[in-house]
């Protein structure tokens, strides 16, 4: 009687319904990978194999295989959300245990570590003080410290001086009297403690041929000058020959280190056009607070500060395996390594077979609801068909019992 074959069919259909139900339940789970029930037939065998006229004994579940095809990528408002486009897994640390996941919903804990909802820490390659990525793999800890200030040491000015300008009406220069100079420009420079100071340059057309003079003041106090700017007949700066003035050391505020600033005028010209400044920069900056985090497609994490500076914090590490279907599901959107999965390959995003990182995004579940609903109907019919086999076998059994 086919009771056992039908019962195995019921068990197989029930397994498939469980698999499909789990897929549907996780259709909105970030980084979830759908599963597929795979079955095999069963034959009664002897020591020498199955007979030529052997009758099948039903069906057995060969395995429930996860399908690691790519899910859609959805953008979010959280810069720390990460999605993998391509192959690979995030590497997570759970008190020394390695967990692999496609779920990139990360945040920052109170100690500055990037963690998921289960407080597993994201692993990354570290960076040195110069922003160079090294090969040291460790939990990623974002620095919450302020970016230290840097004193200004170089000021670059690019300007055109009017060749038709005449010396001022008042010969004795005074920064408070606009009749004693022709042009002026200014910018902020920074001391060793990040304090801002106004640096002003006053330009006076002198009686010399193609000559201007520059007076430099900081916070209204004289620092240098007059320094001569001499141009040749084509309007090209010739003096100073290097195009640079090194200002005498000065202390802009009590308690800060003395400042030595080099003013570079290279590229300045004297043409028959109104005075105009085309470049005015300096290399110092004040203290900066952490303003945000940017993560590029290679997983490099860049901290942005309010002073306009940035610093590399590390690079997200990814892992891959020769056989991803050999990984053991742990729940919580994680997998662990097994012998069947093979040796782990750890590397930087975009290298070898590893995919790229999309910051501010998450990978959706790869479940196709339409396909799962169709499979659900098929599995339901398979279950019903096997119950019909049992019902028919029962009727046959009853007929045999009732024989008199």
KOLSE-467909 format. One record per residue (C-alpha): z, x, y; residue in one letter. Coordinates in Angstrom, 1 decimal, always signed. Each point is the difference from the previous one (the first is absolute). Layout:
<r <Z; X; Y>; 'A'>;
...
This chain:
<r <+0.0; +0.0; +0.0>; 'X'>;
<r <-0.8; +1.3; +3.5>; 'X'>;
<r <+3.4; -0.6; +1.5>; 'X'>;
<r <+0.7; +3.7; +0.6>; 'X'>;
<r <-3.4; +0.6; +1.5>; 'X'>;
<r <+0.5; -2.9; +2.4>; 'X'>;
<r <+3.5; +1.1; +0.9>; 'X'>;
<r <-1.3; +3.4; +0.8>; 'X'>;
<r <-2.6; -1.7; +2.2>; 'X'>;
<r <+2.7; -1.9; +1.7>; 'X'>;
<r <+2.0; +3.2; +0.6>; 'X'>;
<r <-3.1; +1.7; +1.4>; 'X'>;
<r <-0.9; -2.9; +2.3>; 'X'>;
<r <+3.6; -0.1; +1.1>; 'X'>;
<r <-0.1; +3.7; +0.8>; 'X'>;
<r <-3.2; -0.4; +2.0>; 'X'>;
<r <+1.5; -2.9; +1.9>; 'X'>;
<r <+3.0; +2.2; +0.8>; 'X'>;
<r <-2.3; +2.8; +1.2>; 'X'>;
<r <-2.1; -2.4; +2.1>; 'X'>;
<r <+3.2; -1.7; +1.4>; 'X'>;
<r <+1.4; +3.4; +1.0>; 'X'>;
<r <-3.3; +0.9; +1.7>; 'X'>;
<r <+0.0; -3.2; +2.0>; 'X'>;
<r <+3.7; +0.4; +0.9>; 'X'>;
<r <-0.8; +3.4; +1.4>; 'X'>;
<r <-3.2; -0.9; +1.9>; 'X'>;
<r <+1.8; +0.8; +3.3>; 'X'>;
<r <+2.0; +3.0; -1.2>; 'X'>;
<r <-0.9; +3.2; +1.9>; 'X'>;
<r <-1.6; +2.6; -2.2>; 'X'>;
<r <+0.2; -2.2; -3.1>; 'X'>;
<r <-2.5; +0.8; -2.8>; 'X'>;
<r <-1.1; -2.9; -2.2>; 'X'>;
<r <+0.3; +0.1; -3.8>; 'X'>;
<r <-2.3; -1.0; -2.8>; 'X'>;
<r <+1.0; -1.1; -3.5>; 'X'>;
<r <-2.1; +1.6; -2.7>; 'X'>;
<r <+0.0; -1.3; -3.5>; 'X'>;
<r <-1.1; +1.2; -3.5>; 'X'>;
<r <-0.7; -1.8; -3.3>; 'X'>;
<r <+2.3; +0.3; -3.0>; 'X'>;
<r <-1.2; +0.4; -3.6>; 'X'>;
<r <+2.1; +0.2; -3.1>; 'X'>;
<r <-0.5; +3.5; -1.5>; 'X'>;
<r <+1.0; +1.9; -3.1>; 'X'>;
<r <+0.4; +3.7; -0.6>; 'X'>;
<r <-3.7; +0.3; -0.4>; 'X'>;
<r <-0.9; -2.1; +3.1>; 'X'>;
<r <-1.2; -3.6; +0.5>; 'X'>;
<r <-1.9; -1.8; -2.7>; 'X'>;
<r <-3.6; -1.0; +0.8>; 'X'>;
<r <+1.0; -3.7; -0.2>; 'X'>;
<r <+3.3; +0.4; +1.8>; 'X'>;
<r <+1.0; -2.8; +2.3>; 'X'>;
<r <+1.4; +0.7; +3.5>; 'X'>;
<r <+3.7; -0.5; +0.5>; 'X'>;
<r <-0.2; -0.8; +3.7>; 'X'>;
<r <+0.3; +2.0; +3.2>; 'X'>;
<r <+2.3; +2.6; +1.5>; 'X'>;
<r <+0.6; +1.3; +3.5>; 'X'>;
<r <-1.5; +3.5; +0.2>; 'X'>;
<r <+1.4; +0.7; +3.4>; 'X'>;
<r <+0.5; -1.3; +3.5>; 'X'>;
<r <-2.0; +2.3; +2.2>; 'X'>;
<r <+0.5; +0.3; +3.7>; 'X'>;
<r <-3.2; +0.2; +2.1>; 'X'>;
<r <+0.3; +2.6; +2.8>; 'X'>;
<r <-3.1; -1.0; +2.0>; 'X'>;
<r <+0.3; +0.1; +3.8>; 'X'>;
<r <+1.7; -2.9; +1.8>; 'X'>;
<r <-1.1; -1.1; +3.5>; 'X'>;
<r <+1.7; +1.7; +3.0>; 'X'>;
<r <+1.7; -2.1; +2.6>; 'X'>;
<r <+1.1; +1.4; +3.4>; 'X'>;
<r <+3.5; -0.5; +1.2>; 'X'>;
<r <+2.0; +0.6; +3.2>; 'X'>;
<r <+2.2; +2.6; -1.6>; 'X'>;
<r <-1.2; +3.6; +0.4>; 'X'>;
<r <+2.0; +1.1; -3.0>; 'X'>;
<r <-1.8; -2.3; -2.4>; 'X'>;
<r <-2.4; +2.0; -2.1>; 'X'>;
<r <-2.9; -0.9; -2.3>; 'X'>;
<r <-1.9; +2.2; -2.4>; 'X'>;
<r <-3.8; -0.4; +0.1>; 'X'>;
<r <-1.1; +1.4; -3.3>; 'X'>;
<r <+1.9; +1.5; -2.9>; 'X'>;
<r <+3.5; +1.2; +0.0>; 'X'>;
<r <+3.7; -1.1; +0.3>; 'X'>;
<r <+2.7; +0.6; +2.5>; 'X'>;
<r <+2.7; +2.3; -1.4>; 'X'>;
<r <+3.5; -1.4; +0.4>; 'X'>;
<r <+3.4; +1.6; -0.6>; 'X'>;
<r <+2.8; -2.0; -1.6>; 'X'>;
<r <+2.9; +2.4; -0.1>; 'X'>;
<r <-2.2; +2.6; -1.8>; 'X'>;
<r <-2.1; -2.4; -2.0>; 'X'>;
<r <-3.7; -0.2; +0.9>; 'X'>;
<r <-1.5; -3.4; +0.5>; 'X'>;
<r <-3.6; -0.7; +0.7>; 'X'>;
<r <-1.2; -2.9; +2.1>; 'X'>;
<r <-2.9; -1.6; +1.9>; 'X'>;
<r <+2.4; -1.9; +2.2>; 'X'>;
<r <+0.0; +1.7; +3.4>; 'X'>;
<r <+2.4; -2.3; +1.9>; 'X'>;
<r <+2.3; +2.7; +1.4>; 'X'>;
<r <+2.7; +0.2; +2.6>; 'X'>;
<r <+2.5; +2.5; +1.3>; 'X'>;
<r <+3.6; +0.0; -1.2>; 'X'>;
<r <+3.0; +1.1; +2.0>; 'X'>;
<r <-0.5; +3.7; -1.0>; 'X'>;
<r <-3.6; +0.0; +1.1>; 'X'>;
<r <-1.6; -0.1; -3.4>; 'X'>;
<r <-3.0; -2.2; -0.7>; 'X'>;
<r <+1.0; -2.4; -2.7>; 'X'>;
<r <-1.2; -3.2; -1.7>; 'X'>;
<r <+2.0; -3.2; -0.4>; 'X'>;
<r <+1.8; +1.5; -3.0>; 'X'>;
<r <+1.0; +3.1; +2.0>; 'X'>;
<r <-2.2; +2.3; -1.9>; 'X'>;
<r <-1.0; +2.9; +2.2>; 'X'>;
<r <-3.7; +0.9; +0.6>; 'X'>;
<r <-0.9; +3.5; -1.0>; 'X'>;
<r <-2.1; +2.2; +2.3>; 'X'>;
<r <-1.0; +3.5; +0.6>; 'X'>;
<r <+2.0; +1.7; +2.8>; 'X'>;
<r <-1.1; +1.5; +3.3>; 'X'>;
<r <+1.2; +3.1; +1.8>; 'X'>;
<r <+0.8; +0.3; +3.7>; 'X'>;
<r <-3.6; +0.7; +0.8>; 'X'>;
<r <-1.2; -3.2; -1.8>; 'X'>;
<r <-1.5; +1.8; -3.0>; 'X'>;
<r <+0.3; -1.9; -3.2>; 'X'>;
<r <+1.7; +1.9; -2.9>; 'X'>;
<r <+0.0; -0.7; -3.7>; 'X'>;
<r <+3.7; -1.0; -0.2>; 'X'>;
<r <+0.3; -3.6; -1.3>; 'X'>;
<r <+3.2; -1.8; +1.1>; 'X'>;
<r <+1.1; -3.4; +1.3>; 'X'>;
<r <-1.5; -0.6; +3.4>; 'X'>;
<r <+2.6; +0.0; +2.8>; 'X'>;
<r <-1.2; -0.7; +3.5>; 'X'>;
<r <+1.7; +1.8; +2.8>; 'X'>;
<r <+1.8; -2.2; +2.5>; 'X'>;
<r <+0.7; +2.9; +2.3>; 'X'>;
<r <-1.4; +0.2; +3.5>; 'X'>;
<r <-2.9; +2.3; +0.6>; 'X'>;
<r <+1.4; +3.0; +2.0>; 'X'>;
<r <-1.4; +0.8; +3.5>; 'X'>;
<r <-2.3; +2.8; +0.8>; 'X'>;
<r <+0.0; +1.9; +3.3>; 'X'>;
<r <-3.3; +0.2; +1.8>; 'X'>;
<r <-1.6; +3.4; +0.0>; 'X'>;
<r <-3.7; -0.7; +0.9>; 'X'>;
<r <-1.6; -2.2; +2.6>; 'X'>;
<r <-3.8; -0.4; +0.0>; 'X'>;
<r <-1.8; -1.1; +3.1>; 'X'>;
<r <-3.7; -0.7; +0.3>; 'X'>;
<r <-1.2; -0.9; +3.4>; 'X'>;
<r <-2.9; +0.1; +2.5>; 'X'>;
<r <+0.8; +1.4; +3.4>; 'X'>;
<r <-2.2; -1.3; +2.9>; 'X'>;
<r <-2.2; +2.8; +1.2>; 'X'>;
<r <-0.4; -1.8; +3.4>; 'X'>;
<r <+3.8; -0.1; +0.6>; 'X'>;
<r <+1.4; +1.7; +3.0>; 'X'>;
<r <+3.4; +1.6; +0.6>; 'X'>;
<r <+2.7; -2.4; +1.1>; 'X'>;
<r <+0.7; -0.6; +3.6>; 'X'>;
<r <+3.6; +1.3; -0.3>; 'X'>;
<r <+0.0; +3.6; -1.4>; 'X'>;
<r <+3.6; +0.2; -1.2>; 'X'>;
<r <+0.3; -1.8; -3.4>; 'X'>;
<r <+2.7; -2.6; -0.6>; 'X'>;
<r <+0.1; -2.4; -2.9>; 'X'>;
<r <+1.4; -2.7; +2.2>; 'X'>;
<r <-2.9; +0.2; +2.5>; 'X'>;
<r <-3.4; -1.2; -1.3>; 'X'>;
<r <-1.7; +1.7; +2.9>; 'X'>;
<r <+0.8; +3.4; -1.5>; 'X'>;
<r <-1.9; -0.3; -3.3>; 'X'>;
<r <-3.2; -1.5; -1.2>; 'X'>;
<r <+0.7; -1.4; -3.5>; 'X'>;
<r <+2.9; -0.5; -2.4>; 'X'>;
<r <+0.6; -1.0; -3.6>; 'X'>;
<r <+3.1; -0.3; -2.2>; 'X'>;
<r <+1.2; -0.6; -3.5>; 'X'>;
<r <+3.3; -0.1; -1.9>; 'X'>;
<r <+1.3; +3.0; -1.9>; 'X'>;
<r <+3.0; +0.2; -2.3>; 'X'>;
<r <+2.9; +2.4; -0.3>; 'X'>;
<r <+1.8; +1.3; -3.2>; 'X'>;
<r <+2.2; -3.2; -0.1>; 'X'>;
<r <-2.9; -2.4; +0.4>; 'X'>;
<r <+0.6; -0.7; +3.6>; 'X'>;
<r <-3.0; -1.0; +2.1>; 'X'>;
<r <-0.9; +1.9; +3.2>; 'X'>;
<r <-2.8; -0.6; +2.5>; 'X'>;
<r <-2.3; +2.9; +0.4>; 'X'>;
<r <-2.2; -0.2; +3.1>; 'X'>;
<r <-3.0; +2.3; +1.0>; 'X'>;
<r <-1.2; +0.1; +3.6>; 'X'>;
<r <-3.4; +1.5; +0.7>; 'X'>;
<r <-0.9; +1.4; +3.4>; 'X'>;
<r <-3.5; +1.1; +1.0>; 'X'>;
<r <+0.4; +3.5; +1.5>; 'X'>;
<r <-2.2; +1.8; +2.5>; 'X'>;
<r <-1.1; +2.5; -2.7>; 'X'>;
<r <-3.4; -0.4; -1.5>; 'X'>;
<r <+0.0; -2.6; -2.9>; 'X'>;
<r <+3.8; +0.3; -0.1>; 'X'>;
<r <+2.8; -2.5; -0.5>; 'X'>;
<r <+3.7; +0.4; -0.3>; 'X'>;
<r <+2.4; -1.8; -2.4>; 'X'>;
<r <+3.7; -0.7; +0.7>; 'X'>;
<r <+2.1; -1.1; -3.0>; 'X'>;
<r <+3.2; -2.1; +0.4>; 'X'>;
<r <+2.3; -1.5; -2.6>; 'X'>;
<r <+2.2; -2.9; +1.0>; 'X'>;
<r <-0.8; +0.9; +3.6>; 'X'>;
<r <+1.1; +3.6; -0.3>; 'X'>;
<r <-2.5; +2.9; +0.4>; 'X'>;
<r <-0.7; +1.8; -3.2>; 'X'>;
<r <-3.2; +2.1; +0.7>; 'X'>;
<r <-2.6; +0.6; +2.6>; 'X'>;
<r <-2.1; +0.4; +1.8>; 'X'>;
<r <-2.3; +1.0; -2.9>; 'X'>;
<r <-3.6; +0.7; +0.9>; 'X'>;
<r <-2.9; -1.9; -1.8>; 'X'>;
<r <-3.3; +1.8; +0.7>; 'X'>;
<r <-3.4; -1.3; -1.0>; 'X'>;
<r <-3.3; +1.7; -0.1>; 'X'>;
<r <-3.2; -1.1; +1.7>; 'X'>;
<r <-0.8; -2.3; -2.9>; 'X'>;
<r <+3.4; -1.7; +0.3>; 'X'>;
<r <+1.5; +1.6; -3.1>; 'X'>;
<r <+3.6; +1.1; +0.0>; 'X'>;
<r <+0.3; +3.8; +0.0>; 'X'>;
<r <+3.6; +0.6; +1.2>; 'X'>;
<r <+2.2; +0.1; -1.9>; 'X'>;
<r <-2.3; +1.7; -2.5>; 'X'>;
<r <+1.8; -1.7; -2.9>; 'X'>;
<r <+0.2; -3.3; +1.7>; 'X'>;
<r <+3.7; +0.0; -0.4>; 'X'>;
<r <+3.1; +0.3; +2.1>; 'X'>;
<r <+3.4; +0.8; -1.6>; 'X'>;
<r <+2.6; -1.6; +2.2>; 'X'>;
<r <+3.3; +1.9; +0.6>; 'X'>;
<r <+2.8; -1.2; -2.2>; 'X'>;
<r <+2.0; -2.9; +1.5>; 'X'>;
<r <+2.9; -2.3; -1.1>; 'X'>;
<r <-0.9; -3.6; +0.9>; 'X'>;
<r <+3.5; -1.4; -0.7>; 'X'>;
<r <+3.5; +1.3; -0.7>; 'X'>;
<r <+0.8; +0.9; -3.6>; 'X'>;
<r <-3.6; +0.2; -1.3>; 'X'>;
<r <-1.9; +3.1; -1.0>; 'X'>;
<r <-2.2; +1.8; +2.6>; 'X'>;
<r <-3.6; -1.1; -0.1>; 'X'>;
<r <-3.1; +2.2; +0.1>; 'X'>;
<r <-3.1; -2.0; +0.5>; 'X'>;
<r <-3.6; +1.2; -0.1>; 'X'>;
<r <-2.5; -1.9; +2.1>; 'X'>;
<r <-3.6; +0.1; -1.3>; 'X'>;
<r <-2.8; -0.7; +2.5>; 'X'>;
<r <-2.9; +1.1; -2.2>; 'X'>;
<r <-3.0; -2.3; +0.3>; 'X'>;
<r <+0.9; -1.0; +3.6>; 'X'>;
<r <-3.0; +0.1; +2.4>; 'X'>;
<r <-0.8; -0.1; +3.7>; 'X'>;
<r <-3.0; -2.2; +0.6>; 'X'>;
<r <-1.2; -2.1; +2.9>; 'X'>;
<r <+1.8; -3.2; -1.3>; 'X'>;
<r <+3.3; -1.6; +0.8>; 'X'>;
<r <+3.1; +1.5; -1.6>; 'X'>;
<r <+0.7; -1.5; -3.4>; 'X'>;
<r <+2.3; +0.8; -2.9>; 'X'>;
<r <-1.8; -0.3; -3.4>; 'X'>;
<r <+2.8; +1.4; -2.2>; 'X'>;
<r <+3.8; +0.2; +0.5>; 'X'>;
<r <+2.2; +0.7; -3.1>; 'X'>;
<r <+3.1; +1.7; -1.1>; 'X'>;
<r <+1.5; +0.9; -3.4>; 'X'>;
<r <+3.6; -1.2; +0.3>; 'X'>;
<r <+1.6; -3.2; -0.9>; 'X'>;
<r <+3.4; -1.8; +0.1>; 'X'>;
<r <+2.2; -1.2; -2.8>; 'X'>;
<r <-1.6; -2.6; -2.2>; 'X'>;
<r <+1.4; -2.8; -2.1>; 'X'>;
<r <-1.7; -1.2; -3.2>; 'X'>;
<r <-2.5; -2.7; +1.0>; 'X'>;
<r <-1.8; -0.7; -3.2>; 'X'>;
<r <-1.5; +1.2; -3.3>; 'X'>;
<r <-3.7; +0.4; -0.8>; 'X'>;
<r <-1.3; +0.7; -3.5>; 'X'>;
<r <-3.7; +1.1; -0.5>; 'X'>;
<r <-2.2; -0.6; -3.0>; 'X'>;
<r <+1.1; +3.3; -1.6>; 'X'>;
<r <+3.6; -1.1; +0.2>; 'X'>;
<r <+1.0; +2.4; +2.8>; 'X'>;
<r <+3.0; -1.5; +1.9>; 'X'>;
<r <+0.0; +0.6; +3.7>; 'X'>;
<r <+3.0; -0.8; +2.2>; 'X'>;
<r <-0.8; -1.0; +3.6>; 'X'>;
<r <+2.5; +0.6; +2.8>; 'X'>;
<r <+0.4; -1.5; +3.4>; 'X'>;
<r <-0.9; +3.3; +1.7>; 'X'>;
<r <-3.5; -0.1; -1.4>; 'X'>;
<r <+0.7; +2.5; -2.8>; 'X'>;
<r <-0.4; -0.4; -3.7>; 'X'>;
<r <+1.3; +1.7; -3.1>; 'X'>;
<r <-1.1; +0.0; -3.6>; 'X'>;
<r <+2.8; -1.3; -2.3>; 'X'>;
<r <-1.7; +0.5; -3.3>; 'X'>;
<r <-2.8; -1.3; -2.3>; 'X'>;
<r <+0.3; -2.9; -2.5>; 'X'>;
<r <-0.5; +1.2; -3.6>; 'X'>;
<r <-1.9; -2.0; -2.6>; 'X'>;
<r <+0.0; +0.2; -3.8>; 'X'>;
<r <-2.6; -1.0; -2.6>; 'X'>;
<r <-0.2; +0.1; -3.8>; 'X'>;
<r <-2.7; +0.5; -2.6>; 'X'>;
<r <+0.8; -3.5; -1.4>; 'X'>;
<r <+1.5; -2.4; +2.4>; 'X'>;
<r <+0.2; -2.7; -2.6>; 'X'>;
<r <+2.5; +2.2; -1.9>; 'X'>;
<r <+2.5; -0.4; +2.8>; 'X'>;
<r <+3.1; -2.0; -0.8>; 'X'>;
<r <+0.7; -2.9; +2.4>; 'X'>;
<r <+3.6; +0.1; +1.5>; 'X'>;
<r <-0.1; -3.2; +2.1>; 'X'>;
<r <+0.5; +0.2; +3.7>; 'X'>;
<r <-3.6; +1.0; +0.4>; 'X'>;
<r <+0.6; +3.4; -1.7>; 'X'>;
<r <-1.1; +1.9; -3.1>; 'X'>;
<r <+1.3; +3.0; -1.8>; 'X'>;
<r <-1.8; +2.8; -1.8>; 'X'>;
<r <-0.4; -0.1; -3.7>; 'X'>;
<r <-1.6; +2.3; -2.6>; 'X'>;
<r <-2.9; -2.4; -0.3>; 'X'>;
<r <-0.7; +0.3; +3.8>; 'X'>;
<r <-0.4; +3.8; -0.1>; 'X'>;
<r <+1.1; +2.7; +2.3>; 'X'>;
<r <+0.5; -1.0; +3.6>; 'X'>;
<r <-2.3; +1.3; +2.7>; 'X'>;
<r <+1.7; +0.3; +3.4>; 'X'>;
<r <-1.9; +0.8; +3.2>; 'X'>;
<r <-1.0; -0.9; +3.5>; 'X'>;
<r <-1.9; -3.2; +0.8>; 'X'>;
<r <-3.8; +0.6; -0.1>; 'X'>;
<r <+0.2; +2.9; -2.4>; 'X'>;
<r <-1.2; +0.1; -3.6>; 'X'>;
<r <-0.1; -3.6; -1.3>; 'X'>;
<r <+2.6; -1.3; +2.5>; 'X'>;
<r <-0.8; -2.7; +2.5>; 'X'>;
<r <+0.6; -0.2; +3.7>; 'X'>;
<r <+2.9; -1.5; +2.0>; 'X'>;
<r <-0.4; -3.0; +2.3>; 'X'>;
<r <+3.0; -0.1; +2.4>; 'X'>;
<r <+1.2; -3.4; +1.3>; 'X'>;
<r <-1.4; -1.8; -3.0>; 'X'>;
<r <+1.0; -1.2; -3.5>; 'X'>;
<r <-2.0; -0.3; -3.2>; 'X'>;
<r <-0.1; -3.6; -1.2>; 'X'>;
<r <+0.4; -1.1; -3.6>; 'X'>;
<r <-3.3; +0.4; -2.0>; 'X'>;
<r <+0.4; -3.4; -1.6>; 'X'>;
<r <-3.0; -2.3; +0.3>; 'X'>;
<r <+1.5; -3.5; +0.1>; 'X'>;
<r <-3.2; -1.7; -0.8>; 'X'>;
<r <-0.6; +2.1; -3.1>; 'X'>;
<r <+3.6; -0.4; -1.1>; 'X'>;
<r <-0.1; -3.8; +0.3>; 'X'>;
<r <-3.2; -0.1; -2.2>; 'X'>;
<r <+1.7; +2.3; -2.5>; 'X'>;
<r <+3.0; -2.4; +0.1>; 'X'>;
<r <-2.1; -2.9; -1.1>; 'X'>;
<r <-1.6; +2.0; -2.8>; 'X'>;
<r <+3.5; +1.2; -1.2>; 'X'>;
<r <+1.2; -3.6; +0.1>; 'X'>;
<r <-2.9; -1.2; -2.1>; 'X'>;
<r <+0.6; +2.9; -2.5>; 'X'>;
<r <+3.6; -1.1; -0.3>; 'X'>;
<r <-1.0; -3.7; -0.6>; 'X'>;
<r <-2.6; +1.0; -2.5>; 'X'>;
<r <+2.5; +1.9; -2.1>; 'X'>;
<r <+2.3; -3.0; +0.1>; 'X'>;
<r <-2.9; -2.1; -1.4>; 'X'>;
<r <-0.3; +2.5; -2.8>; 'X'>;
<r <+3.7; -0.4; -0.9>; 'X'>;
<r <-0.4; -3.8; +0.2>; 'X'>;
<r <-3.0; +0.0; -2.3>; 'X'>;
<r <+1.7; +2.4; -2.4>; 'X'>;
<r <+3.0; -2.3; +0.0>; 'X'>;
<r <-2.2; -3.0; -0.8>; 'X'>;
<r <-1.6; +1.9; -2.9>; 'X'>;
<r <+3.4; +1.0; -1.3>; 'X'>;
<r <+1.2; -3.6; +0.1>; 'X'>;
<r <-3.1; -1.1; -1.9>; 'X'>;
<r <+0.7; +2.5; -2.7>; 'X'>;
<r <+3.7; -1.1; -0.2>; 'X'>;
<r <-1.1; -3.6; -0.3>; 'X'>;
<r <-2.2; +0.6; -3.0>; 'X'>;
<r <+1.4; -1.9; -3.0>; 'X'>;
